[in-house]
Amino acid sequence: MNIKVLGGGCKSCETLLTSVKEAVANKGVQAEVEYITDLEKIMGYGVMSMPALMIDDKIVSAGKVLKAKDVEKLKKKKKDKASHY
């Protein structure tokens, strides 16, 4: 699993990054967590509201500072959807 936190380095973006790392640790999943602050790269993903969260190259949240529990729910939904294919 690849998780990207997209943001400009602000406090909200840092908080989301911390929540993502906490959620990964809580669930004990194998995940590569990246923090992308390069605005050109972020705009290349089509993101205009930050912070944003991508899981496996799909934007799952933008403009919200999620708590670890919220991130865990997003990851679970993504995993559940993948099992339907």
PyMOL commands that set and color helices and strands:
alter all, ss='L'
color gray80, all
select helices_A, chain A and resi 11-27+39-44+68-82
alter helices_A, ss='H'
color red, helices_A
select strands_A, chain A and resi 2-6+32-36+52-55+58-62
alter strands_A, ss='S'
color yellow, strands_A
deselect
rebuild
show_as cartoon
